[in-house]
Amino acid sequence: MSLRRFIPLFDRVLVRRVIPEAKTKGGILLPEQAQKMPNEGVVVATGKGLRTESGEFMPCAVKEGDKVLLPEFGGTKVTIDDQDLFLFRDSDILGTLE
C-alpha cells in the first residue's frame, strides 16, 4: 500500500516517529536499552476530522508536515511501504514543535 493512497479516517493522524541519535553529544554510543521510545514525530497524513453533533467536521489541529510531540505510550503501529508508522487520535497528540 502506498502512503499517497492511505488516508486516515475521522480524527486520526498518521505519524512517522523521529528516531533520536544513538550517541551522546560527547560521541558515546548508547546501548539500545538506554534509548527510550522517541516521542517526537512528523505528521504524514490526517483524516478529515471529528464530526460534531450538528454534522459538521471539526478539522484536525495538526496538518501534514507538522513536527509533533507524542505521548510516551499509545498509537497503533502500522507498516506501509516497509516503514513503521503510528496512528494517533488528534486529541492524543500533545502539541506541535517549532
C-alpha positions as CSV (number, residue, x, y, z in Angstrom):
1,M,0.0,0.0,0.0
2,S,1.4,3.4,-0.9
3,L,1.5,6.3,1.5
4,R,-0.2,8.5,-1.1
5,R,-3.2,6.3,-1.0
6,F,-3.6,5.9,2.7
7,I,-5.9,8.5,4.3
8,P,-6.7,8.1,8.0
9,L,-10.4,8.2,9.0
10,F,-12.0,10.9,11.1
11,D,-9.7,12.4,13.7
12,R,-6.8,10.0,13.2
13,V,-3.3,11.3,12.4
14,L,-0.6,9.2,10.8
15,V,2.8,10.0,12.2
16,R,6.4,8.9,11.4
17,R,8.4,8.9,14.7
18,V,11.7,10.8,14.6
19,I,14.5,8.4,15.8
20,P,16.9,10.2,18.1
21,E,20.6,9.8,17.6
22,A,22.1,6.7,19.3
23,K,25.1,8.7,20.7
24,T,25.6,11.5,23.1
25,K,27.0,14.9,22.3
26,G,30.3,13.7,23.5
27,G,30.3,10.9,21.0
28,I,29.5,8.0,23.3
29,L,27.3,5.3,21.7
30,L,24.2,4.5,23.8
31,P,23.1,0.8,24.1
32,E,19.6,0.1,22.8
33,Q,18.4,-0.5,26.4
34,A,19.3,3.1,27.3
35,Q,17.5,4.6,24.4
36,K,13.8,5.3,25.0
37,M,11.0,5.3,22.6
38,P,11.0,8.6,20.6
39,N,8.3,11.0,21.5
40,E,8.7,13.3,18.5
41,G,7.3,12.7,15.1
42,V,6.3,14.2,11.7
43,V,2.7,14.2,10.6
44,V,2.4,12.2,7.3
45,A,-1.4,12.4,6.8
46,T,-4.6,13.4,8.7
47,G,-8.2,12.4,8.5
48,K,-11.0,14.9,7.7
49,G,-11.6,15.5,11.4
50,L,-14.2,14.8,14.1
51,R,-17.9,15.1,13.2
52,T,-19.7,17.3,15.6
53,E,-23.3,16.7,16.8
54,S,-24.5,19.1,14.1
55,G,-22.9,17.0,11.5
56,E,-20.1,19.5,10.7
57,F,-16.5,18.3,10.5
58,M,-14.1,19.8,13.1
59,P,-10.7,19.6,11.3
60,C,-7.6,18.1,13.0
61,A,-5.4,20.5,14.9
62,V,-2.3,19.4,13.1
63,K,-1.5,19.2,9.4
64,E,0.8,17.2,7.1
65,G,4.5,18.1,7.8
66,D,4.0,19.4,11.3
67,K,6.5,18.3,13.9
68,V,4.6,17.0,16.9
69,L,5.2,15.8,20.5
70,L,3.7,12.4,21.1
71,P,2.7,10.5,24.3
72,E,5.3,8.0,25.6
73,F,2.9,5.2,25.1
74,G,0.0,4.7,22.7
75,G,-0.7,4.9,19.0
76,T,-1.4,2.0,16.7
77,K,1.7,0.7,14.7
78,V,1.1,0.2,11.0
79,T,3.6,-0.8,8.4
80,I,3.3,0.9,5.0
81,D,5.9,0.6,2.2
82,D,8.3,-1.1,4.7
83,Q,8.0,2.0,7.1
84,D,6.8,1.7,10.6
85,L,4.2,4.5,11.2
86,F,1.8,5.2,14.0
87,L,-1.8,6.2,14.1
88,F,-2.9,8.5,16.9
89,R,-6.2,10.3,17.6
90,D,-5.8,14.1,17.1
91,S,-6.6,14.6,20.8
92,D,-3.7,12.3,21.8
93,I,-1.1,14.5,20.3
94,L,0.4,16.7,23.0
95,G,1.5,19.6,20.8
96,T,3.5,20.9,17.9
97,L,7.2,21.7,17.8
98,E,8.7,24.7,16.0
